[in-house]
């Protein structure tokens, strides 16, 4: 065996990251533009009509397909328009424009009488919780779990700017544990493991103290190396020793949820509140009041800019929905956030400092850090010379677009970008490119 | 504000470490060897280094403009090539040969192979190897150090005869013995090399593995009394730290790099068995290992075709 297993890259903390471990609630807006695309793959159909009055928690969108999820009104008010606009992912989808009536009336989900697998699954399905990979959480629990399954709750912020998961866990530890226990009933496990990264020492300490106080033996903690990336595949590698995709995880009974999802399930099951807001890291040197805010679904990026304040000393900005490594850069502030966006970053030139690429020096750093076990520089060479077939043989399809190769490249090559483009071209051509 | 947002693909941040930073660290790492060269060999060493560096830079800029129509001013690798080339020359070499060495290093090893990052052979090593073939006294009479008060040619000449007592070990370690001007001081090479490993310009295991394999081979072939003098003498440490890990001419996969380093260490130790190639033997070993790099990468690259690729296709 010659491939290194402990791959990934250590990314240093950033200046723009909020340091305070406390969340704040964003001021209520006059209107909300709720997007029917709640993640890259999860699209809903509008379930309300223009002129209809809605309460906070009223259903406004139903799943379009098996990856779609339920969407709820973030505010009480009136539906004034249903328009097609670009989502943060750049796709033209329906948006529901709701004007708030400032009366703060809410509509709760029906109370659960008995907590069992069926009722919890139904609540998970209808509450609009999105999982780590952008799929609605319930999709992986529909099939009956195998015996000796394992459940992991990840409280890791695997991005240099993010701290929402950690803040959520520290502030709602008890709720997260109760939410995790609900998840455990779905997969029939007795012990739930909370995952932390090695840079979350204080969170682990607080959690262990909590466990000691409550004498809770149903949950425990596991600390894994703080390397980037820690997507589902890498977390699975850490907990099971194998790189597994969705199918592989199901076959081996490995379930991974986020701490935020546990908190959301707790709210949906015990407080009967569907997902209408989520904790987001609002970060970057372009913002003045950086912090973790509870942001309602459909809040426009412009409203976030206005509320958090823009650093006027700078003139060039980059706005990103998501983390600095995999987030999507926004062209304008017109789009609105959804419930799978973990962060909104507003970077200045000192952070993203666009540098001109220079020729590859074949240092091999990209090979060392690649979690997919490919040679990015070699694939890039093939793509630049149009040898798509050789790129395929070099394993272009295994790329997870984590961007670790581009991050470490001293020549500032656009490796991840070219490989992602090349992979899409090959996929579109049915592998005949 | 709408027009002020910059849109680009991921990742949005990059490590604050560029090729230019790496090259600047390399220049800093070479400074102890440069200072030793000037201290032990005097003004002539300084002139030699200045000519070599200037020639490499001018040739690189000139030929880049002629061949490719452009020159990237951030590329200061030619300055490093010039410094390394100068440090690997004997003090008595003529100016014409220095210019020839610079021409070979830049035009043949770099420009003809495609410019920055494309050289498959270590540029300076090719220049030195060619000059050693042209000049009969490259490793002997031209190496004689007269500055320190006594005339000493390369200690490798004594070692090849099995004589490890004539040249004191301290002189080999500090660098006041004879040899190629910048490579005689083992101390300077180690200081520069450790700096490069700490700053992560090069992978530490390349020089470490080459040294281990060299020492083991010397222990097997020449015995315990030989390994310290052999390790400190000649250009082995200098080449291990500054030339062997050169990115473009070394492999890219860690396991290939490990084999590459070990092969180099063994070959370098074996060439010490005779003095036929003199001080230049080590550079020929390096060039041979450079040629092996693509083979090693192709071989071990078979394991780098993606984990779980079958699931995706």
HADDOCK unambig.tbl for C-alpha pairs under 7 A between the chains (distance, minus, plus):
assign (segid A and resid 2 and name CA) (segid B and resid 255 and name CA) 6.84 0.50 0.50
assign (segid A and resid 2 and name CA) (segid B and resid 303 and name CA) 6.92 0.50 0.50
assign (segid A and resid 3 and name CA) (segid B and resid 303 and name CA) 6.61 0.50 0.50
assign (segid A and resid 316 and name CA) (segid B and resid 4 and name CA) 5.83 0.50 0.50
assign (segid A and resid 316 and name CA) (segid B and resid 5 and name CA) 6.74 0.50 0.50
assign (segid A and resid 317 and name CA) (segid B and resid 4 and name CA) 6.22 0.50 0.50
assign (segid A and resid 317 and name CA) (segid B and resid 5 and name CA) 5.09 0.50 0.50
assign (segid A and resid 317 and name CA) (segid B and resid 6 and name CA) 6.22 0.50 0.50
assign (segid A and resid 318 and name CA) (segid B and resid 5 and name CA) 4.98 0.50 0.50
assign (segid A and resid 318 and name CA) (segid B and resid 6 and name CA) 4.93 0.50 0.50
assign (segid A and resid 318 and name CA) (segid B and resid 7 and name CA) 6.74 0.50 0.50
assign (segid A and resid 319 and name CA) (segid B and resid 5 and name CA) 6.47 0.50 0.50
assign (segid A and resid 324 and name CA) (segid B and resid 11 and name CA) 6.22 0.50 0.50
assign (segid A and resid 324 and name CA) (segid B and resid 12 and name CA) 5.25 0.50 0.50
assign (segid A and resid 324 and name CA) (segid B and resid 13 and name CA) 6.26 0.50 0.50
assign (segid A and resid 325 and name CA) (segid B and resid 10 and name CA) 5.92 0.50 0.50
assign (segid A and resid 325 and name CA) (segid B and resid 11 and name CA) 4.24 0.50 0.50
assign (segid A and resid 325 and name CA) (segid B and resid 12 and name CA) 5.87 0.50 0.50
assign (segid A and resid 325 and name CA) (segid B and resid 13 and name CA) 6.79 0.50 0.50
assign (segid A and resid 326 and name CA) (segid B and resid 10 and name CA) 5.47 0.50 0.50
assign (segid A and resid 326 and name CA) (segid B and resid 11 and name CA) 5.78 0.50 0.50
assign (segid A and resid 327 and name CA) (segid B and resid 10 and name CA) 6.79 0.50 0.50
assign (segid A and resid 329 and name CA) (segid B and resid 7 and name CA) 5.30 0.50 0.50
assign (segid A and resid 329 and name CA) (segid B and resid 8 and name CA) 6.20 0.50 0.50
assign (segid A and resid 330 and name CA) (segid B and resid 7 and name CA) 6.25 0.50 0.50
assign (segid A and resid 331 and name CA) (segid B and resid 5 and name CA) 5.89 0.50 0.50
assign (segid A and resid 331 and name CA) (segid B and resid 6 and name CA) 6.89 0.50 0.50
assign (segid A and resid 331 and name CA) (segid B and resid 7 and name CA) 5.88 0.50 0.50
assign (segid A and resid 332 and name CA) (segid B and resid 2 and name CA) 5.05 0.50 0.50
assign (segid A and resid 332 and name CA) (segid B and resid 5 and name CA) 6.52 0.50 0.50
assign (segid A and resid 333 and name CA) (segid B and resid 2 and name CA) 6.70 0.50 0.50
assign (segid A and resid 351 and name CA) (segid B and resid 13 and name CA) 6.78 0.50 0.50
assign (segid A and resid 352 and name CA) (segid B and resid 12 and name CA) 5.86 0.50 0.50
assign (segid A and resid 352 and name CA) (segid B and resid 13 and name CA) 5.13 0.50 0.50
assign (segid A and resid 359 and name CA) (segid B and resid 116 and name CA) 6.47 0.50 0.50
assign (segid A and resid 359 and name CA) (segid B and resid 117 and name CA) 6.32 0.50 0.50
assign (segid A and resid 360 and name CA) (segid B and resid 117 and name CA) 5.80 0.50 0.50
assign (segid A and resid 361 and name CA) (segid B and resid 117 and name CA) 3.98 0.50 0.50
assign (segid A and resid 361 and name CA) (segid B and resid 247 and name CA) 6.13 0.50 0.50
assign (segid A and resid 361 and name CA) (segid B and resid 248 and name CA) 5.36 0.50 0.50
assign (segid A and resid 362 and name CA) (segid B and resid 117 and name CA) 6.59 0.50 0.50
assign (segid A and resid 362 and name CA) (segid B and resid 247 and name CA) 5.73 0.50 0.50
assign (segid A and resid 362 and name CA) (segid B and resid 248 and name CA) 5.26 0.50 0.50
assign (segid A and resid 362 and name CA) (segid B and resid 252 and name CA) 6.30 0.50 0.50
assign (segid A and resid 363 and name CA) (segid B and resid 247 and name CA) 4.76 0.50 0.50
assign (segid A and resid 363 and name CA) (segid B and resid 248 and name CA) 6.77 0.50 0.50
assign (segid A and resid 363 and name CA) (segid B and resid 252 and name CA) 5.89 0.50 0.50
assign (segid A and resid 364 and name CA) (segid B and resid 252 and name CA) 4.27 0.50 0.50
assign (segid A and resid 364 and name CA) (segid B and resid 253 and name CA) 6.22 0.50 0.50
assign (segid A and resid 367 and name CA) (segid B and resid 253 and name CA) 6.74 0.50 0.50
assign (segid A and resid 372 and name CA) (segid B and resid 306 and name CA) 5.41 0.50 0.50
assign (segid A and resid 372 and name CA) (segid B and resid 307 and name CA) 5.53 0.50 0.50
assign (segid A and resid 373 and name CA) (segid B and resid 304 and name CA) 5.29 0.50 0.50
assign (segid A and resid 373 and name CA) (segid B and resid 305 and name CA) 6.54 0.50 0.50
assign (segid A and resid 373 and name CA) (segid B and resid 306 and name CA) 4.67 0.50 0.50
assign (segid A and resid 373 and name CA) (segid B and resid 307 and name CA) 5.63 0.50 0.50
assign (segid A and resid 374 and name CA) (segid B and resid 304 and name CA) 4.72 0.50 0.50
assign (segid A and resid 374 and name CA) (segid B and resid 305 and name CA) 5.14 0.50 0.50
assign (segid A and resid 374 and name CA) (segid B and resid 306 and name CA) 4.80 0.50 0.50
assign (segid A and resid 375 and name CA) (segid B and resid 304 and name CA) 6.31 0.50 0.50
assign (segid A and resid 394 and name CA) (segid B and resid 305 and name CA) 4.96 0.50 0.50
assign (segid A and resid 395 and name CA) (segid B and resid 305 and name CA) 4.60 0.50 0.50
assign (segid A and resid 395 and name CA) (segid B and resid 306 and name CA) 5.00 0.50 0.50
assign (segid A and resid 395 and name CA) (segid B and resid 309 and name CA) 6.56 0.50 0.50
assign (segid A and resid 397 and name CA) (segid B and resid 309 and name CA) 6.66 0.50 0.50
assign (segid A and resid 397 and name CA) (segid B and resid 312 and name CA) 6.25 0.50 0.50
assign (segid A and resid 398 and name CA) (segid B and resid 306 and name CA) 5.15 0.50 0.50
assign (segid A and resid 398 and name CA) (segid B and resid 307 and name CA) 6.54 0.50 0.50
assign (segid A and resid 398 and name CA) (segid B and resid 308 and name CA) 6.94 0.50 0.50
assign (segid A and resid 398 and name CA) (segid B and resid 309 and name CA) 5.31 0.50 0.50
assign (segid A and resid 398 and name CA) (segid B and resid 312 and name CA) 6.73 0.50 0.50
assign (segid A and resid 403 and name CA) (segid B and resid 10 and name CA) 6.53 0.50 0.50
assign (segid A and resid 403 and name CA) (segid B and resid 11 and name CA) 5.37 0.50 0.50
assign (segid A and resid 406 and name CA) (segid B and resid 11 and name CA) 6.93 0.50 0.50
assign (segid A and resid 407 and name CA) (segid B and resid 11 and name CA) 6.73 0.50 0.50
assign (segid A and resid 407 and name CA) (segid B and resid 13 and name CA) 6.65 0.50 0.50
assign (segid A and resid 407 and name CA) (segid B and resid 14 and name CA) 4.35 0.50 0.50
assign (segid A and resid 407 and name CA) (segid B and resid 15 and name CA) 5.55 0.50 0.50
assign (segid A and resid 408 and name CA) (segid B and resid 14 and name CA) 6.62 0.50 0.50
assign (segid A and resid 408 and name CA) (segid B and resid 15 and name CA) 5.57 0.50 0.50
assign (segid A and resid 410 and name CA) (segid B and resid 17 and name CA) 5.64 0.50 0.50
assign (segid A and resid 410 and name CA) (segid B and resid 18 and name CA) 4.06 0.50 0.50
assign (segid A and resid 410 and name CA) (segid B and resid 19 and name CA) 5.14 0.50 0.50
assign (segid A and resid 411 and name CA) (segid B and resid 18 and name CA) 5.90 0.50 0.50
assign (segid A and resid 411 and name CA) (segid B and resid 19 and name CA) 5.59 0.50 0.50
assign (segid A and resid 417 and name CA) (segid B and resid 9 and name CA) 6.41 0.50 0.50
assign (segid A and resid 417 and name CA) (segid B and resid 10 and name CA) 6.86 0.50 0.50
